[in-house]
Amino acid sequence: MTRNGFLKAAAASAVALGTAGGASLLGGSPARAARPPEGGPLYPLYIPPTTSPQSLSLTEAPAVVDIGGGQSQVWAYNDSFPGPSIVASRGDQASIHLVNGLQQETITHWHGMIVDEANDGGPFRTIPPGGTYDYSFTINQRGCLNFYHPHPHELTGEQVNLGLAGAFIVRDDVEAGLGLPSGAREVPLLIRDATLDSAGNLSYKPRSGGFDGQIPLVNGTRRPFYVVGGDLYRFRVVNGANARIFGLTLSTGAPFTLIGNDGGFLETQSDLTRIDIAPGERLDLLVSFAGYQYEWVALRDARSNWDLLNFPVFSPGTGSVPTLALPSIPKLSNPVTTRTFSFDGMSKINGKEFDPNRIDFRVPFGTTELWRFTTGGNAPHPVHVHGASFQVQSRTGGRGTVFPWERGWKDTVLLEDRETVDVLIRFDGFRGRYVIHCHKLEHEDMGMMSAFEVY
């Protein structure tokens, strides 16, 4: 198809795109494309507003938003679904005032941030309806993508599922020197599933095995599209689902270039045609759309066969993927002790359900340990640790390998049935109380969480 033919077809497809004549999503260019994918209208991908963590007020409260095709009732941070993307640089001071506008107790956890107990936002620090909480901490970690969400015991699954989550991006000098795509070519993607009731509102009906939504949402948008040129794009991906694992692929069969994960940049980039990402995990991906002018490319989930996000490629470009000089990562070694964590059933770690008034074990500050994760069944269990990042050493049984996206620094790792995963971890940031838990939120809420103290 020629460019003129492509643009003429836009008038006919504007309704199918869910716009009134096109949306200005990329540098002012209208979202025009011929022959959009079948299955109903497409809607512009919502890009949350960005904000600094300095003097930031965040309110968790019910809100009405457009998720595509009409208004829906959700729970949101500052009326945004997902919440505002917090963007900071290493060395910045965060001062965040949290307001609870819900009819439940809540607290907000900065997933992936290395902060002290008072600022971690774990289940020890919940606030009642109408209450407030003030965070104050210095951001002192590598550039990376983290995300924030509520963490009250027994209520996390509902509050996250009904909309409360957002991205927290940390930048540093290493990132600044790599010349990566920015602006409209750096796109945060919070991927999750959802179920809508008959009125089109988010509906949470948990199961002990984990919430299983009926449709995908990306940045709170159903059947989203994002107009791109034939250039290089950077996608900052969060799996924000309660329980669902996504197997990310591109409809063209082309690879992603993986450059980072939970804890920031990896040491080497990898070209991968599929990446499995569990709840709580993050990815830093480069994708070139060169060669797809006036075509549609889809981000897909190979596990459910869902199309997650559609890209009409509007203009030509070179879009080559560079070879990056990624930073080296100091390796943890010589653990002084080994701890085993058995994720039992759907509610216990090492045979115990979570009790916020009980400390299950104590960890010496500044000492490297080997933590071994096993399961007696009912996996998957995405294992998340507060207070420190870790380095995955091995996976035996089950899938039997450490995948490229599990290298470097991690804070969440997927444990499947019949698997044992070994990680090295060292708490050298802060002393205090933290938790380890399954990030399948229904398992977490039922008690699959253990409190420990760094001393």
Solvent accessible surface area in square Angstrom, and as a share of the most:
residue,aa,sasa,rsa
1,M,115,0.51
2,T,97,0.56
3,R,127,0.46
4,N,100,0.51
5,G,25,0.24
6,F,0,0.00
7,L,37,0.18
8,K,159,0.67
9,A,30,0.23
10,A,7,0.05
11,A,85,0.66
12,A,92,0.72
13,S,8,0.05
14,A,11,0.09
15,V,124,0.71
16,A,39,0.30
17,L,1,0.00
18,G,32,0.31
19,T,23,0.13
20,A,111,0.86
21,G,51,0.49
22,G,24,0.23
23,A,19,0.15
24,S,86,0.55
25,L,40,0.20
26,L,28,0.14
27,G,82,0.79
28,G,57,0.55
29,S,32,0.21
30,P,35,0.22
31,A,1,0.01
32,R,87,0.32
33,A,0,0.00
34,A,6,0.05
35,R,177,0.64
36,P,29,0.18
37,P,38,0.24
38,E,166,0.75
39,G,68,0.65
40,G,38,0.37
41,P,63,0.40
42,L,0,0.00
43,Y,35,0.13
44,P,43,0.27
45,L,5,0.02
46,Y,80,0.30
47,I,72,0.37
48,P,8,0.05
49,P,72,0.45
50,T,98,0.57
51,T,39,0.23
52,S,50,0.32
53,P,1,0.00
54,Q,95,0.42
55,S,106,0.69
56,L,16,0.08
57,S,58,0.37
58,L,0,0.00
59,T,46,0.26
60,E,0,0.00
61,A,23,0.18
62,P,82,0.51
63,A,12,0.10
64,V,93,0.53
65,V,21,0.12
66,D,88,0.46
67,I,1,0.01
68,G,5,0.05
69,G,55,0.53
70,G,34,0.33
71,Q,113,0.50
72,S,3,0.02
73,Q,112,0.50
74,V,3,0.02
75,W,48,0.17
76,A,1,0.00
77,Y,0,0.00
78,N,61,0.31
79,D,105,0.54
80,S,6,0.04
81,F,11,0.05
82,P,5,0.03
83,G,0,0.00
84,P,8,0.05
85,S,3,0.02
86,I,0,0.00
87,V,40,0.23
88,A,5,0.04
89,S,51,0.33
90,R,119,0.43
91,G,53,0.51
92,D,41,0.21
93,Q,80,0.35
94,A,0,0.00
95,S,43,0.28
96,I,2,0.01
97,H,67,0.30
98,L,0,0.00
99,V,40,0.23
100,N,1,0.01
101,G,31,0.30
102,L,3,0.02
103,Q,164,0.73
104,Q,41,0.18
105,E,69,0.31
106,T,0,0.00
107,I,0,0.00
108,T,0,0.00
109,H,3,0.01
110,W,1,0.00
111,H,0,0.00
112,G,10,0.09
113,M,4,0.02
114,I,40,0.20
115,V,2,0.01
116,D,45,0.23
117,E,27,0.12
118,A,38,0.30
119,N,13,0.06
120,D,6,0.03
121,G,1,0.01
122,G,4,0.04
123,P,11,0.07
124,F,39,0.16
125,R,78,0.29
126,T,44,0.26
127,I,13,0.07
128,P,85,0.53
129,P,65,0.41
130,G,62,0.60
131,G,15,0.14
132,T,68,0.40
133,Y,39,0.15
134,D,99,0.51
135,Y,3,0.01
136,S,68,0.44
137,F,13,0.06
138,T,73,0.42
139,I,1,0.01
140,N,104,0.53
141,Q,22,0.10
142,R,55,0.20
143,G,6,0.05
144,C,4,0.03
145,L,5,0.02
146,N,1,0.00
147,F,3,0.01
148,Y,0,0.00
149,H,1,0.00
150,P,0,0.00
151,H,0,0.00
152,P,0,0.00
153,H,39,0.18
154,E,114,0.51
155,L,44,0.22
156,T,0,0.00
157,G,0,0.00
158,E,49,0.22
159,Q,0,0.00
160,V,7,0.04
161,N,2,0.01
162,L,22,0.11
163,G,2,0.02
164,L,0,0.00
165,A,5,0.04
166,G,0,0.00
167,A,10,0.08
168,F,0,0.00
169,I,8,0.04
170,V,1,0.00
171,R,71,0.26
172,D,22,0.12
173,D,130,0.68
174,V,67,0.38
175,E,14,0.06
176,A,85,0.66
177,G,67,0.64
178,L,28,0.14
179,G,72,0.69
180,L,23,0.11
181,P,7,0.04
182,S,71,0.46
183,G,62,0.59
184,A,43,0.33
185,R,84,0.31
186,E,23,0.10
187,V,2,0.01
188,P,20,0.13
189,L,3,0.02
190,L,12,0.06
191,I,1,0.01
192,R,10,0.04
193,D,1,0.00
194,A,0,0.00
195,T,20,0.12
196,L,37,0.18
197,D,64,0.33
198,S,129,0.83
199,A,73,0.57
200,G,20,0.19
201,N,24,0.13
202,L,14,0.07
203,S,17,0.11
204,Y,43,0.16
205,K,152,0.64
206,P,76,0.48
207,R,133,0.49
208,S,56,0.36
209,G,29,0.28
210,G,1,0.01
211,F,7,0.03
212,D,82,0.43
213,G,4,0.04
214,Q,127,0.57
215,I,49,0.25
216,P,21,0.13
217,L,0,0.00
218,V,0,0.00
219,N,2,0.01
220,G,4,0.04
221,T,5,0.03
222,R,73,0.26
223,R,73,0.27
224,P,2,0.01
225,F,0,0.00
226,Y,7,0.03
227,V,0,0.00
228,V,0,0.00
229,G,1,0.01
230,G,1,0.01
231,D,47,0.25
232,L,19,0.09
233,Y,1,0.00
234,R,5,0.02
235,F,8,0.04
236,R,6,0.02
237,V,2,0.01
238,V,3,0.02
239,N,1,0.01
240,G,5,0.05
241,A,4,0.03
242,N,2,0.01
243,A,11,0.09
244,R,45,0.16
245,I,12,0.06
246,F,0,0.00
247,G,0,0.00
248,L,1,0.00
249,T,26,0.15
250,L,12,0.06
251,S,40,0.26
252,T,55,0.32
253,G,51,0.49
254,A,28,0.22
255,P,60,0.38
256,F,3,0.01
257,T,5,0.03
258,L,0,0.00
259,I,0,0.00
260,G,0,0.00
261,N,5,0.02
262,D,1,0.00
263,G,10,0.10
264,G,6,0.06
265,F,10,0.04
266,L,6,0.03
267,E,65,0.29
268,T,99,0.57
269,Q,52,0.23
270,S,28,0.18
271,D,96,0.50
272,L,33,0.16
273,T,79,0.46
274,R,101,0.37
275,I,0,0.00
276,D,23,0.12
277,I,1,0.01
278,A,0,0.00
279,P,0,0.00
280,G,0,0.00
281,E,4,0.02
282,R,1,0.00
283,L,5,0.03
284,D,9,0.05
285,L,3,0.01
286,L,0,0.00
287,V,5,0.03
288,S,32,0.21
289,F,1,0.01
290,A,35,0.27
291,G,71,0.69
292,Y,52,0.20
293,Q,60,0.26
294,Y,26,0.10
295,E,85,0.38
296,W,48,0.17
297,V,2,0.01
298,A,6,0.05
299,L,8,0.04
300,R,98,0.36
301,D,0,0.00
302,A,39,0.30
303,R,108,0.39
304,S,33,0.21
305,N,132,0.68
306,W,50,0.18
307,D,52,0.27
308,L,1,0.01
309,L,0,0.00
310,N,5,0.02
311,F,4,0.02
312,P,0,0.00
313,V,0,0.00
314,F,20,0.08
315,S,40,0.25
316,P,86,0.54
317,G,32,0.31
318,T,120,0.70
319,G,6,0.05
320,S,88,0.57
321,V,56,0.32
322,P,55,0.34
323,T,126,0.73
324,L,22,0.11
325,A,94,0.72
326,L,23,0.11
327,P,32,0.20
328,S,95,0.61
329,I,8,0.04
330,P,108,0.68
331,K,134,0.57
332,L,13,0.07
333,S,63,0.40
334,N,127,0.65
335,P,54,0.34
336,V,103,0.59
337,T,54,0.31
338,T,71,0.41
339,R,55,0.20
340,T,69,0.40
341,F,5,0.02
342,S,30,0.19
343,F,0,0.00
344,D,40,0.21
345,G,30,0.29
346,M,59,0.26
347,S,22,0.14
348,K,80,0.34
349,I,6,0.03
350,N,78,0.40
351,G,46,0.44
352,K,102,0.43
353,E,84,0.38
354,F,16,0.07
355,D,51,0.27
356,P,51,0.32
357,N,144,0.74
358,R,72,0.26
359,I,65,0.33
360,D,42,0.22
361,F,32,0.13
362,R,121,0.44
363,V,1,0.00
364,P,40,0.25
365,F,64,0.27
366,G,38,0.36
367,T,30,0.18
368,T,12,0.07
369,E,1,0.00
370,L,28,0.14
371,W,0,0.00
372,R,84,0.31
373,F,0,0.00
374,T,32,0.19
375,T,23,0.13
376,G,72,0.69
377,G,17,0.16
378,N,75,0.38
379,A,19,0.15
380,P,31,0.19
381,H,0,0.00
382,P,1,0.00
383,V,0,0.00
384,H,1,0.01
385,V,3,0.01
386,H,3,0.01
387,G,7,0.07
388,A,6,0.05
389,S,25,0.16
390,F,0,0.00
391,Q,10,0.04
392,V,10,0.06
393,Q,78,0.35
394,S,39,0.25
395,R,9,0.03
396,T,83,0.48
397,G,43,0.42
398,G,52,0.50
399,R,77,0.28
400,G,43,0.42
401,T,60,0.35
402,V,15,0.09
403,F,43,0.18
404,P,46,0.29
405,W,22,0.08
406,E,1,0.01
407,R,124,0.45
408,G,18,0.17
409,W,47,0.16
410,K,2,0.01
411,D,6,0.03
412,T,0,0.00
413,V,0,0.00
414,L,6,0.03
415,L,0,0.00
416,E,37,0.17
417,D,42,0.22
418,R,196,0.72
419,E,4,0.02
420,T,34,0.20
421,V,0,0.00
422,D,15,0.08
423,V,0,0.00
424,L,9,0.04
425,I,1,0.00
426,R,90,0.33
427,F,1,0.00
428,D,83,0.43
429,G,33,0.32
430,F,80,0.33
431,R,143,0.52
432,G,16,0.15
433,R,76,0.28
434,Y,3,0.01
435,V,1,0.01
436,I,0,0.00
437,H,0,0.00
438,C,0,0.00
439,H,5,0.02
440,K,12,0.05
441,L,2,0.01
442,E,7,0.03
443,H,1,0.00
444,E,1,0.00
445,D,20,0.10
446,M,71,0.32
447,G,2,0.02
448,M,0,0.00
449,M,1,0.00
450,S,7,0.05
451,A,0,0.00
452,F,0,0.00
453,E,54,0.24
454,V,1,0.01
455,Y,100,0.38
